[in-house]
Amino acid sequence: MTPLNAADHFTLMMDHEVRKSGLAGNLCALVIELDVCPDKDTLSKKTRSFTRRFPLAVASLKKTGRRYAWADRNEHPNIFFHYPYHDAENSDTFQTQTLKKIINRKQALEDILPVELHLIEGEEKSLLALRWFHPLCDAKGIELILHHILNEEHDTKHDNTPVGLDAWLAKQGLWKKIKFAFKARNNIRQLDQLNSTLLNPADKQTDTLDFQVIRYNKEQTANINTQARQYAGMTGTALYFIGCMMRTLETIGCDHEGDGFCVPYAFNLRKRKALFPIFGNHVSFLFSQASRKQLQSKQQLFEHLKEQNKYNIRNALDFAMLPLMEAGSWLNLDRFGEIVRKNPQGTERSSFWFSYTGEIDPPMTKILGCNVTGLFQISPVTAPPSFGILVSQLNGELTISYCFIPEYIPEEKLTQITKRMSLELMDNT
Amino acid sequence: MHDQIKTFITQEIVQLENPDSFSSDDDLLAAGLDSMGIMRLIMFLEKTFGVTLPDNEIEPDNIQTLNRIIQWVERHR
């Protein structure tokens, strides 16, 4: 049995919350677009080799006492799936519908394969989709998994030495952890003084996650990156996307108007360029929050968000969240979810979900001789907020994947959001 | 305050062989007060006595005995 770390438990709690919202669970996908279809037999062989080297990739989640762990399966399942394209269908529709089926397939917790590789053929491009169950790894981890599937590197560095998040927690003394946990809690209490604005209060039955990908060419991406540097500074790219989306939602109007916007965002605890650890979530998280008044001036908004971020880092609030997650991992999933998601008034704390992964690392231009022409991600959301954005970049071209629950965010509203967001990003309002 | 905190500690946090003999200067950490217990205790103190206890004051000196806990809470009322 391989125990889940504190952040893995956090994502498992989110799986529970996503399921309560009617969706399939905390199933994410990294989707790579290729100019032609790679050889499926080679991919199948590479995938089998990967799961032999890394048996955790086919483990099954089991409850042990109050916590969860990965358990070996008796059989060795196939994790590679191939979807041939037939000329009679519209290629884009076929690929999108197939992806939607993959991320909306409902399964019992113990039946879910931690990683699946799906090859979806098409007329002009093929999609390689790595679907992963979030308690297994974070967004960085799935990039590393893709690297290890394709490169068949030997696992030479896995021993019992704690790494990433586990190493940090193991180094802290009891009193420091408790101090940190309360520091984090006090920060969240402070945030809870503002009620969060939500696109939709979410009161219908639902069972489907949908997504839409908006792509920006090199010129547009360069423009957006310049604006990000001007408004949010050299290290504030993620803040730029968060702030622009806050302003977008404020402009188009939300059904549940609160006092401001509050957005959680994760950050990577691995050493830069590290190829290990592959498995486990090695992230902590912080919140960006702005009042509706602060949103009126773009300049002032980003001065505020930068200052908030500086304060959070200076006070180690990023690391302070880890002991809080560790304490939460001993609670039952329902209770943990309620504490994480809701403010004391019982309102959802997150105005939308957000992820920024930047350029894929290690860099990737070809897969099995095929050119990589695009990349995007898919993530589930809870209802509310029923809406999330995932920002990625490949070879200087930005993609924003809008993930949403269509019952709450109708097509017309989504179009308004994506158009306004583009204007905000390019400072063209 | 004394009785409320004592009852909470002896009934909810630390399993004592003989709760009646528990004194206000007994070492709670030696008696088995662990990290989860400390967190629950602080949350109880804040909720029951309407105080916010600063995270930089969460130290053995303020939590080791019932008397010290009372003094700590009193300083923030």
Contacts between the chains, C-beta under 8 A, distances in Angstrom:
chain1	res1	chain2	res2	distance
A	174	B	35	5.2
A	175	B	58	6.7
A	175	B	59	6.3
A	175	B	60	6.9
A	177	B	35	6.6
A	178	B	35	5.9
A	178	B	38	5.5
A	178	B	39	6.1
A	178	B	42	7.9
A	178	B	58	5.4
A	179	B	55	5.0
A	179	B	56	6.7
A	179	B	58	4.8
A	180	B	55	7.7
A	181	B	39	6.4
A	182	B	39	7.7
A	182	B	42	6.7
A	182	B	53	7.7
A	182	B	55	4.0
A	182	B	58	6.0
A	183	B	55	4.3
A	186	B	52	7.4
A	186	B	55	6.2
A	327	B	35	7.9
A	327	B	36	7.0
A	327	B	39	6.2
A	330	B	36	6.9
